[in-house]
Amino acid sequence: ITVVNNCGSSVLTAGAYTGSLLWSTGATTPSITVITPGNYTVTQTVNGNTSVATNATAAPKTSPQLSSGLTASINTNTVFTYSASSTVAGTSFAWSRAAVPGISNAAANGTGDINETLINTTSSPVNVAYVYTLTANGCTTTQNVAVTVNPVLAGCIINTSLASNFNATA
């Protein structure tokens, strides 16, 4: 059995054979793709005679994933700070952000953490997407971090009064 450990899966392939195959997964194909690490076996049956099981160990490479939150909300003109983290040791982080209508900031990119002030020029919340590219173990994963940038709140009216007559009561 040859084993190729890919990002998130392993492919196990039986060598040259005659007759039929039966894998420990129940598959009867020459190759199987598995996502769970562990030992897998295959037997060969020729003219009603079944061979001794041959085994191989699958060890799929772990694809990095962000373990820090994927959404945030901030007020306009305040610093957005995002600390990228992953459960896969040695992960490197790169990010990019496109220019977004309603946000005065130009497009940006960087590595590691995000630390930038976003300015909403509208009166409505604006959604901004940061695209993170994570690399570890020879595997690359892309994930989005969604940030809602809230506008400046309208000010309060102070030192005014309202007079009305409700049921003859001022």
N, C-alpha and C positions, 0 to 999 in steps of 0.2 A: 504494500500500500504506500503510495506517495501522498504526502500531506503538504499543502500550501496554505500557510496561515496568512490570511488577508486581514484588512481592517474590518472588524465586526463579524467575520465568518472564516471558516476553514473549508477547503475543498479536499476531500479524500478520494483517491482514485485507485481502483484495483488494477494491478499489472495485467499482463497478458493472461487470458483465461479461456477455457472452453466451457460449455455447459451454461449453467445459470448461477447467479450470485444472490446472496441474501445478506444484507447489512443488519446490524443490531438495531437500526432504526426502522427496519421493515422494508426499506427500499430494495429494489432489484436491479437498479441501474449500475453502470460501470463506475460512476462517480456520485458522491453525495456532497451537499453543502450543509454545514452545521454552524449554528451560532453559539452553542453551548460548549465550553471547554470540557474535555474528558476523553476517556478511552472509547473507541468504536471498533467493532469487529465485523469481519465479512467471512462468509463461508461460500464455497463453490460446490455445486452439485453437478456431477457428470454421470450419466447412465444410472441414476438412482443412488449413487455413492456420494456422500457429503464429506468434504474435507474438514480437517481441524481448523478452527477459527484462527484467522490472522488478525492481529490488532494493531492499532495505531492511535497516537494521542493527538487530538486537535487542541490547539491553543490560539484561538483568534486574537489578533491584536486589538487592544481596547482603543476605540475612537474617543478622542477628548470631547467632553461636553461642558458647557458652562454650568457651574454649580451655584453661581451667584444669580440673583433674580433677573428675570427677563423683561420686567416692566418697571417703570418709574414715572413719577409725576413731579414737576417742579414749577415754580413761578418764573415768569419772564425776568430776565436780567439778573438771575442768580446762578451761581456755579453749579453745574451738574457734575457730580463726582461718581464714578463707577469703578469699583475694584473688581476686576475680572478674576475668577477662580475656577479651578477644575479639579475633579477628583483624581485625574491622571497626573502623576508626578512628572515634572519637566515640561509641562505644556507651555508653548509660546503663544502669545496673543497679539493679533494685529486687528485694527478696526478702521472702518471708513464710514463717512456720513455724507450723503449727497446734499446739495443745496435743496432747500425745501421752501415752497411758496409760503409766505407768512412768517418766515424766520429770516432775519437780516444777515445771519452768518453765512459766509461762503462755505462751500464743501470743505471737508477736513478729513484727515486720516492720521493714524499714529499706531504705536505699539504699546502693549501693556494696558494701563488704566486710562480712563477718560477723565479729563478735568477741564471743562470749558463752560463759558457763560453763553447761554442761548437767549436770543432776544426775539420775542413774539411781537410782530408789528400789527397784529389784528386784534379784534375784540372777542375772538373765540379761541378755544384751545386748539393747538396745532400739534399733530403727531409727527415725531421725528424718529427715523429708524437708523440705528447704528448696526452695521454688519460686522460681526466678529468672525475672524478666521482663526481657528485653533489648530495647532500642529503638535503632535506627540506620537512617538512610536512609529514614525513614518506614515501616520494617518492624519488627514486633514478634515476638519468639520467646519461648516459655516452655520452660524446662528444669528438671529436678530435680537437686538435689545430695543424695545419700544419705549419711547419717552414722550409723555404728554407735557407740552409747555403751555402753561396757563397764562392768559393775558393779564395786564394790569387791571386790578379791580377798580370799578368806578368809585369815586370818592363819596363820602357821606355829605349830606346837606346839613349844615349846622346853623343855629340861630335863626330858624324860621319857625313860623307858627301856622297852624291850620285851624280855621274857625268854620264851624258848620252847625246846623241846627237839626238835631235828631229828636223827633218826638217832643218838640218844644223845649228841649234841653240844650243849652249851649255847650 
